[in-house]
Amino acid sequence: MLNHYKDFSIKHPYWHVIFILSIASLLGILIEYLINRDFIGSGIYATIFFGIIEIFRVRRKNMNN
């Protein structure tokens, strides 16, 4: 299973970033809701910002290879 995930991350680096951001966002929202019974909608801006930075990092890495 782990080998399939590694192959996926190598073949589709942008989808990998989107997948990781989605899972991390869902976990963060779930933890925040379970602890404080609150949803902070402004956190999506930080997620988008870090996602864009990560996509540019992956793009630069692919261009150098």
FIKE-625112 format. One record per atom (N, C-alpha, C): residue number from 1; residue in three letters; z, x, y. Coordinates in nm, 2 decimals, padded with zeros to 4 digits. Atoms other than C-alpha are relative to their C-alpha. Last residue first. Example, Ala and Ser with C-alpha at 12.3 -4.5 7.8 and 13.67 -1.06 7.14 Angstrom:
<pts>
- seq,type,w,u,v
- 2,SER,00.00,-00.09,-00.11
- 2,SER,00.71,01.37,-00.11
- 2,SER,00.08,-00.08,00.11
- 1,ALA,00.00,00.09,-00.12
- 1,ALA,00.78,01.23,-00.45
- 1,ALA,00.00,00.09,00.12
</pts>
This chain:
<pts>
- seq,type,w,u,v
- 65,ASN,00.03,-00.03,00.14
- 65,ASN,-01.23,01.50,01.76
- 65,ASN,-00.15,00.00,-00.02
- 64,ASN,-00.02,-00.14,00.02
- 64,ASN,-01.16,01.52,02.14
- 64,ASN,-00.04,00.04,-00.15
- 63,MET,00.10,-00.08,-00.07
- 63,MET,-01.31,01.18,02.20
- 63,MET,00.01,00.15,-00.02
- 62,ASN,00.13,00.02,00.07
- 62,ASN,-01.10,01.02,01.93
- 62,ASN,-00.11,00.08,00.07
- 61,LYS,-00.01,-00.07,00.13
- 61,LYS,-00.78,01.16,02.08
- 61,LYS,-00.13,-00.01,-00.08
- 60,ARG,00.01,-00.15,-00.03
- 60,ARG,-00.88,01.05,02.43
- 60,ARG,00.01,00.08,-00.13
- 59,ARG,00.14,-00.02,-00.05
- 59,ARG,-00.94,00.69,02.30
- 59,ARG,-00.02,00.15,00.03
- 58,VAL,00.08,00.00,00.12
- 58,VAL,-00.61,00.69,02.11
- 58,VAL,-00.14,00.03,00.04
- 57,ARG,-00.03,-00.12,00.08
- 57,ARG,-00.43,00.79,02.43
- 57,ARG,-00.08,00.02,-00.13
- 56,PHE,00.07,-00.11,-00.06
- 56,PHE,-00.62,00.53,02.63
- 56,PHE,00.03,00.13,-00.07
- 55,ILE,00.15,00.01,00.03
- 55,ILE,-00.52,00.27,02.38
- 55,ILE,-00.07,00.11,00.07
- 54,GLU,00.02,-00.04,00.14
- 54,GLU,-00.15,00.38,02.40
- 54,GLU,-00.15,00.00,-00.04
- 53,ILE,-00.02,-00.14,00.01
- 53,ILE,-00.15,00.36,02.78
- 53,ILE,-00.03,00.05,-00.14
- 52,ILE,00.11,-00.06,-00.06
- 52,ILE,-00.30,00.01,02.76
- 52,ILE,00.01,00.16,00.00
- 51,GLY,00.11,00.02,00.08
- 51,GLY,-00.04,-00.10,02.51
- 51,GLY,-00.13,00.07,00.06
- 50,PHE,-00.01,-00.11,00.10
- 50,PHE,00.24,00.05,02.72
- 50,PHE,-00.12,-00.01,-00.10
- 49,PHE,00.01,-00.13,-00.06
- 49,PHE,00.13,-00.16,03.01
- 49,PHE,00.01,00.11,-00.10
- 48,ILE,00.14,-00.02,-00.04
- 48,ILE,00.07,-00.48,02.81
- 48,ILE,-00.02,00.14,00.05
- 47,THR,00.08,-00.01,00.12
- 47,THR,00.41,-00.45,02.65
- 47,THR,-00.14,00.03,00.03
- 46,ALA,-00.03,-00.13,00.06
- 46,ALA,00.58,-00.39,02.98
- 46,ALA,-00.08,00.02,-00.12
- 45,TYR,00.07,-00.09,-00.08
- 45,TYR,00.40,-00.70,03.12
- 45,TYR,00.03,00.15,-00.04
- 44,ILE,00.14,-00.01,00.05
- 44,ILE,00.51,-00.91,02.82
- 44,ILE,-00.08,00.10,00.09
- 43,GLY,00.01,-00.11,00.09
- 43,GLY,00.87,-00.84,02.91
- 43,GLY,-00.14,00.02,-00.05
- 42,SER,00.06,-00.11,-00.08
- 42,SER,00.84,-01.08,03.20
- 42,SER,-00.01,00.13,-00.09
- 41,GLY,00.15,00.00,-00.01
- 41,GLY,00.88,-01.37,02.96
- 41,GLY,-00.06,00.12,00.07
- 40,ILE,00.04,-00.07,-00.13
- 40,ILE,01.24,-01.30,02.88
- 40,ILE,-00.15,00.01,00.00
- 39,PHE,00.14,-00.06,00.01
- 39,PHE,01.34,-01.55,02.61
- 39,PHE,-00.03,00.05,00.14
- 38,ASP,00.08,00.00,-00.12
- 38,ASP,01.71,-01.64,02.57
- 38,ASP,-00.13,00.07,-00.03
- 37,ARG,00.06,00.13,-00.01
- 37,ARG,01.95,-01.72,02.29
- 37,ARG,-00.08,-00.02,00.13
- 36,ASN,-00.03,00.07,-00.12
- 36,ASN,02.13,-01.40,02.37
- 36,ASN,-00.05,-00.14,00.01
- 35,ILE,-00.12,-00.05,-00.06
- 35,ILE,02.16,-01.22,02.03
- 35,ILE,00.03,-00.08,00.12
- 34,LEU,-00.11,00.01,00.09
- 34,LEU,01.91,-01.41,01.82
- 34,LEU,00.13,00.04,00.07
- 33,TYR,-00.03,00.15,00.02
- 33,TYR,01.66,-01.47,02.10
- 33,TYR,00.13,-00.01,-00.09
- 32,GLU,-00.05,00.05,-00.12
- 32,GLU,01.66,-01.10,02.20
- 32,GLU,00.05,-00.15,-00.01
- 31,ILE,-00.14,-00.06,-00.02
- 31,ILE,01.63,-00.99,01.84
- 31,ILE,00.06,-00.05,00.13
- 30,LEU,-00.09,00.06,00.10
- 30,LEU,01.34,-01.23,01.78
- 30,LEU,00.14,00.05,00.02
- 29,ILE,-00.03,00.14,-00.04
- 29,ILE,01.16,-01.13,02.10
- 29,ILE,00.10,-00.07,-00.09
- 28,GLY,-00.08,00.00,-00.12
- 28,GLY,01.19,-00.76,02.02
- 28,GLY,00.04,-00.14,00.05
- 27,LEU,-00.13,-00.05,00.03
- 27,LEU,01.07,-00.81,01.67
- 27,LEU,00.09,00.00,00.12
- 26,LEU,-00.06,00.11,00.07
- 26,LEU,00.77,-01.02,01.79
- 26,LEU,00.15,00.04,-00.04
- 25,SER,-00.03,00.10,-00.10
- 25,SER,00.69,-00.75,02.05
- 25,SER,00.07,-00.12,-00.07
- 24,ALA,-00.11,-00.04,-00.08
- 24,ALA,00.71,-00.47,01.79
- 24,ALA,00.04,-00.11,00.10
- 23,ILE,-00.12,00.00,00.08
- 23,ILE,00.49,-00.65,01.55
- 23,ILE,00.12,00.04,00.08
- 22,SER,-00.03,00.13,00.04
- 22,SER,00.23,-00.73,01.81
- 22,SER,00.13,-00.01,-00.08
- 21,LEU,-00.05,00.06,-00.12
- 21,LEU,00.23,-00.38,01.96
- 21,LEU,00.04,-00.15,-00.04
- 20,ILE,-00.14,-00.06,-00.03
- 20,ILE,00.19,-00.23,01.61
- 20,ILE,00.06,-00.07,00.12
- 19,PHE,-00.09,00.04,00.11
- 19,PHE,-00.11,-00.46,01.53
- 19,PHE,00.14,00.05,00.02
- 18,ILE,-00.02,00.14,-00.03
- 18,ILE,-00.28,-00.40,01.87
- 18,ILE,00.10,-00.05,-00.11
- 17,VAL,-00.09,00.01,-00.12
- 17,VAL,-00.24,-00.02,01.82
- 17,VAL,00.04,-00.15,00.03
- 16,HIS,-00.13,-00.05,00.04
- 16,HIS,-00.38,-00.04,01.47
- 16,HIS,00.10,-00.01,00.11
- 15,TRP,-00.07,00.11,00.07
- 15,TRP,-00.67,-00.26,01.59
- 15,TRP,00.14,00.04,-00.05
- 14,TYR,-00.03,00.10,-00.10
- 14,TYR,-00.76,00.02,01.83
- 14,TYR,00.07,-00.12,-00.06
- 13,PRO,-00.12,-00.04,-00.08
- 13,PRO,-00.73,00.29,01.56
- 13,PRO,00.04,-00.10,00.11
- 12,HIS,-00.01,00.10,-00.11
- 12,HIS,-00.96,00.11,01.31
- 12,HIS,00.12,00.04,00.09
- 11,LYS,00.13,00.07,-00.02
- 11,LYS,-01.08,00.36,01.05
- 11,LYS,00.00,-00.09,00.12
- 10,ILE,00.10,-00.11,-00.03
- 10,ILE,-00.78,00.60,01.07
- 10,ILE,-00.13,-00.07,00.03
- 9,SER,-00.03,-00.06,-00.13
- 9,SER,-00.52,00.32,01.10
- 9,SER,-00.10,00.11,00.04
- 8,PHE,00.03,00.10,-00.10
- 8,PHE,-00.68,00.12,00.81
- 8,PHE,00.02,00.07,00.14
- 7,ASP,00.15,00.01,-00.01
- 7,ASP,-00.69,00.43,00.59
- 7,ASP,-00.03,-00.10,00.11
- 6,LYS,00.05,-00.13,-00.06
- 6,LYS,-00.32,00.49,00.66
- 6,LYS,-00.15,00.00,00.02
- 5,TYR,-00.04,00.01,-00.15
- 5,TYR,-00.24,00.12,00.59
- 5,TYR,-00.05,00.13,00.07
- 4,HIS,00.09,00.09,-00.06
- 4,HIS,-00.43,00.14,00.26
- 4,HIS,00.03,-00.01,00.15
- 3,ASN,00.13,-00.06,-00.01
- 3,ASN,-00.24,00.45,00.16
- 3,ASN,-00.10,-00.09,00.07
- 2,LEU,-00.01,-00.09,-00.12
- 2,LEU,00.09,00.28,00.24
- 2,LEU,-00.13,00.07,00.02
- 1,MET,00.00,00.08,-00.12
- 1,MET,00.00,00.00,00.00
- 1,MET,00.00,00.09,00.13
</pts>
